[in-house]
Amino acid sequence: MRCRIVKVNPDAKGTLIKAIKEVNSLKQRPDFIVFTGDLTQTTDDTNIRKARMKEFKQIVGELDAPVVRFMPGEHDASLDNGETYKDFFGETHYVFDHKGVHFIAIDNVSDPTGSIGDSQLEWLQKDLAGQNPRILTVCNCLGWKVRWVLKLPGLWSGSRVG
């Protein structure tokens, strides 16, 4: 689930710490957590961007979850084609499988134009070859309307715009 906050949170760090404590106190722990971008506020200053990413990574390191994954948002990656993000969190696009569902994280923010590019499309095409139909694609949508078509038997089937 992704939430958009219209008003800037004056205590983003405190809210993140509080959220981590709440997740860690859950009786039923999540199998995995995916942060879907905008991990930090944008800045043109590379040193400040690195310091913010380092602090974010330290804070979320307190999560008690077996798997924690990250995706870049435009605040994290658009100013340097994702290089600083990669230094802290690894590749900007990736796949993983969980309980029979193939998850695909697509990077549509490292290129300031919002393009995912030919190399990522080739990577995606190779990855999808021979996959079963239980696929979930995740990306940071930059506010664009996206049509999601999910075919997850037993979970949910249909499409949604939003």
C-alpha positions as a LaTeX table, in Angstrom:
\begin{tabular}{lrrr}
\hline
Residue & $x$ (\AA) & $y$ (\AA) & $z$ (\AA) \\
\hline
Met1 & 0.00 & 0.00 & 0.00 \\
Arg2 & 1.26 & 3.48 & $-0.78$ \\
Cys3 & 0.00 & 6.57 & 0.97 \\
Arg4 & 0.39 & 10.06 & $-0.39$ \\
Ile5 & 0.56 & 12.81 & 2.19 \\
Val6 & $-0.60$ & 16.10 & 0.69 \\
Lys7 & 0.82 & 18.28 & 3.47 \\
Val8 & 4.54 & 18.00 & 4.23 \\
Asn9 & 5.13 & 16.11 & 7.46 \\
Pro10 & 7.04 & 18.44 & 9.82 \\
Asp11 & 8.44 & 15.42 & 11.71 \\
Ala12 & 9.19 & 12.83 & 9.01 \\
Lys13 & 12.02 & 11.25 & 11.02 \\
Gly14 & 9.88 & 10.95 & 14.16 \\
Thr15 & 6.97 & 9.53 & 12.19 \\
Leu16 & 9.24 & 6.95 & 10.55 \\
Ile17 & 10.65 & 5.87 & 13.91 \\
Lys18 & 7.12 & 5.61 & 15.33 \\
Ala19 & 5.97 & 3.54 & 12.32 \\
Ile20 & 8.92 & 1.17 & 12.71 \\
Lys21 & 8.11 & 0.67 & 16.39 \\
Glu22 & 4.49 & $-0.08$ & 15.48 \\
Val23 & 5.50 & $-2.60$ & 12.81 \\
Asn24 & 7.96 & $-4.23$ & 15.22 \\
Ser25 & 5.19 & $-4.58$ & 17.83 \\
Leu26 & 2.77 & $-6.40$ & 15.51 \\
Lys27 & 1.79 & $-9.86$ & 16.72 \\
Gln28 & 1.79 & $-11.13$ & 13.15 \\
Arg29 & 4.93 & $-9.85$ & 11.47 \\
Pro30 & 4.95 & $-9.03$ & 7.76 \\
Asp31 & 6.73 & $-11.53$ & 5.50 \\
Phe32 & 8.46 & $-8.61$ & 3.81 \\
Ile33 & 8.38 & $-4.83$ & 3.57 \\
Val34 & 8.87 & $-2.75$ & 0.43 \\
Phe35 & 9.50 & 0.99 & 0.67 \\
Thr36 & 8.13 & 2.38 & $-2.59$ \\
Gly37 & 10.26 & 5.47 & $-3.00$ \\
Asp38 & 10.79 & 9.02 & $-1.87$ \\
Leu39 & 12.86 & 7.69 & 0.99 \\
Thr40 & 14.29 & 11.18 & 1.49 \\
Gln41 & 13.46 & 14.76 & 0.58 \\
Thr42 & 15.05 & 15.94 & $-2.63$ \\
Thr43 & 18.11 & 18.18 & $-2.65$ \\
Asp44 & 20.59 & 19.30 & $-5.28$ \\
Asp45 & 23.43 & 18.91 & $-2.76$ \\
Thr46 & 24.97 & 15.44 & $-3.19$ \\
Asn47 & 26.47 & 15.42 & 0.30 \\
Ile48 & 23.13 & 16.23 & 1.91 \\
Arg49 & 21.41 & 13.56 & $-0.24$ \\
Lys50 & 24.00 & 10.98 & 0.89 \\
Ala51 & 23.61 & 12.00 & 4.54 \\
Arg52 & 19.82 & 11.70 & 4.31 \\
Met53 & 20.01 & 8.27 & 2.69 \\
Lys54 & 22.51 & 7.09 & 5.30 \\
Glu55 & 20.24 & 8.29 & 8.11 \\
Phe56 & 17.16 & 6.67 & 6.51 \\
Lys57 & 19.00 & 3.37 & 6.10 \\
Gln58 & 20.13 & 3.46 & 9.74 \\
Ile59 & 16.60 & 4.16 & 10.98 \\
Val60 & 14.92 & 1.43 & 8.90 \\
Gly61 & 17.68 & $-0.95$ & 9.98 \\
Glu62 & 15.69 & $-1.20$ & 13.21 \\
Leu63 & 12.84 & $-3.00$ & 11.40 \\
Asp64 & 12.33 & $-6.53$ & 12.66 \\
Ala65 & 11.28 & $-8.09$ & 9.36 \\
Pro66 & 12.90 & $-10.98$ & 7.49 \\
Val67 & 13.10 & $-9.05$ & 4.22 \\
Val68 & 13.17 & $-5.28$ & 3.68 \\
Arg69 & 13.41 & $-3.96$ & 0.13 \\
Phe70 & 13.63 & $-0.49$ & $-1.31$ \\
Met71 & 12.63 & 1.27 & $-4.48$ \\
Pro72 & 13.77 & 4.74 & $-5.48$ \\
Gly73 & 11.42 & 7.67 & $-5.82$ \\
Glu74 & 12.19 & 10.73 & $-7.89$ \\
His75 & 13.47 & 12.49 & $-4.74$ \\
Asp76 & 16.02 & 9.70 & $-4.31$ \\
Ala77 & 17.22 & 9.10 & $-7.85$ \\
Ser78 & 16.26 & 11.61 & $-10.54$ \\
Leu79 & 19.06 & 14.11 & $-9.94$ \\
Asp80 & 21.95 & 11.66 & $-10.46$ \\
Asn81 & 20.36 & 8.79 & $-12.42$ \\
Gly82 & 20.08 & 6.76 & $-9.24$ \\
Glu83 & 23.80 & 6.60 & $-8.44$ \\
Thr84 & 23.53 & 7.75 & $-4.82$ \\
Tyr85 & 20.52 & 5.47 & $-4.29$ \\
Lys86 & 22.48 & 2.48 & $-5.66$ \\
Asp87 & 25.37 & 3.22 & $-3.28$ \\
Phe88 & 23.03 & 2.71 & $-0.32$ \\
Phe89 & 20.33 & 0.29 & $-1.50$ \\
Gly90 & 21.61 & $-1.56$ & $-4.57$ \\
Glu91 & 19.92 & $-1.89$ & $-7.93$ \\
Thr92 & 17.00 & 0.37 & $-8.74$ \\
His93 & 15.02 & $-2.44$ & $-10.37$ \\
Tyr94 & 14.78 & $-6.06$ & $-9.33$ \\
Val95 & 12.53 & $-9.08$ & $-8.92$ \\
Phe96 & 11.75 & $-11.44$ & $-6.09$ \\
Asp97 & 9.37 & $-14.32$ & $-5.53$ \\
His98 & 7.21 & $-14.87$ & $-2.49$ \\
Lys99 & 4.62 & $-17.58$ & $-1.93$ \\
Gly100 & 4.15 & $-18.18$ & $-5.63$ \\
Val101 & 3.89 & $-14.52$ & $-6.65$ \\
His102 & 6.62 & $-12.96$ & $-8.81$ \\
Phe103 & 7.21 & $-9.33$ & $-7.76$ \\
Ile104 & 8.80 & $-6.89$ & $-10.18$ \\
Ala105 & 10.16 & $-3.53$ & $-9.04$ \\
Ile106 & 10.51 & $-1.17$ & $-12.00$ \\
Asp107 & 12.60 & 1.99 & $-11.91$ \\
Asn108 & 10.79 & 4.81 & $-13.66$ \\
Val109 & 12.42 & 7.63 & $-11.71$ \\
Ser110 & 16.20 & 7.48 & $-12.21$ \\
Asp111 & 15.76 & 8.99 & $-15.65$ \\
Pro112 & 14.46 & 12.53 & $-15.05$ \\
Thr113 & 12.09 & 12.10 & $-18.03$ \\
Gly114 & 10.38 & 9.14 & $-16.33$ \\
Ser115 & 11.53 & 6.66 & $-18.96$ \\
Ile116 & 12.41 & 3.14 & $-17.92$ \\
Gly117 & 14.78 & 2.82 & $-20.89$ \\
Asp118 & 15.66 & 0.10 & $-23.38$ \\
Ser119 & 18.04 & $-1.83$ & $-21.12$ \\
Gln120 & 15.44 & $-2.14$ & $-18.34$ \\
Leu121 & 12.78 & $-3.15$ & $-20.89$ \\
Glu122 & 15.12 & $-5.87$ & $-22.22$ \\
Trp123 & 15.81 & $-7.03$ & $-18.64$ \\
Leu124 & 12.07 & $-7.12$ & $-17.96$ \\
Gln125 & 11.31 & $-9.03$ & $-21.15$ \\
Lys126 & 13.91 & $-11.68$ & $-20.26$ \\
Asp127 & 12.60 & $-11.93$ & $-16.72$ \\
Leu128 & 9.00 & $-12.35$ & $-17.82$ \\
Ala129 & 9.78 & $-15.09$ & $-20.34$ \\
Gly130 & 8.34 & $-18.28$ & $-18.92$ \\
Gln131 & 6.89 & $-16.73$ & $-15.74$ \\
Asn132 & 3.60 & $-17.94$ & $-14.37$ \\
Pro133 & 0.64 & $-15.51$ & $-14.45$ \\
Arg134 & 0.89 & $-14.57$ & $-10.76$ \\
Ile135 & 2.85 & $-11.37$ & $-11.21$ \\
Leu136 & 2.72 & $-8.12$ & $-9.29$ \\
Thr137 & 4.48 & $-5.05$ & $-10.66$ \\
Val138 & 5.48 & $-2.21$ & $-8.37$ \\
Cys139 & 6.79 & 1.23 & $-9.33$ \\
Asn140 & 6.82 & 4.80 & $-8.11$ \\
Cys141 & 4.25 & 6.43 & $-10.38$ \\
Leu142 & 5.13 & 10.13 & $-10.07$ \\
Gly143 & 1.44 & 10.97 & $-9.83$ \\
Trp144 & 0.60 & 9.62 & $-13.30$ \\
Lys145 & $-2.54$ & 7.56 & $-13.78$ \\
Val146 & $-1.48$ & 3.98 & $-14.25$ \\
Arg147 & $-3.67$ & 1.07 & $-15.21$ \\
Trp148 & $-2.81$ & $-1.95$ & $-13.11$ \\
Val149 & $-3.96$ & $-5.33$ & $-14.31$ \\
Leu150 & $-3.43$ & $-8.04$ & $-11.73$ \\
Lys151 & $-4.25$ & $-11.66$ & $-12.23$ \\
Leu152 & $-3.65$ & $-13.25$ & $-8.89$ \\
Pro153 & $-5.89$ & $-16.32$ & $-8.61$ \\
Gly154 & $-7.28$ & $-16.64$ & $-5.13$ \\
Leu155 & $-6.05$ & $-13.19$ & $-4.15$ \\
Trp156 & $-7.59$ & $-10.59$ & $-6.44$ \\
Ser157 & $-8.32$ & $-10.21$ & $-10.13$ \\
Gly158 & $-9.20$ & $-7.06$ & $-11.97$ \\
Ser159 & $-7.83$ & $-3.68$ & $-12.81$ \\
Arg160 & $-7.61$ & $-0.36$ & $-11.09$ \\
Val161 & $-6.76$ & 3.15 & $-12.19$ \\
Gly162 & $-5.00$ & 5.26 & $-9.61$ \\
\hline
\end{tabular}
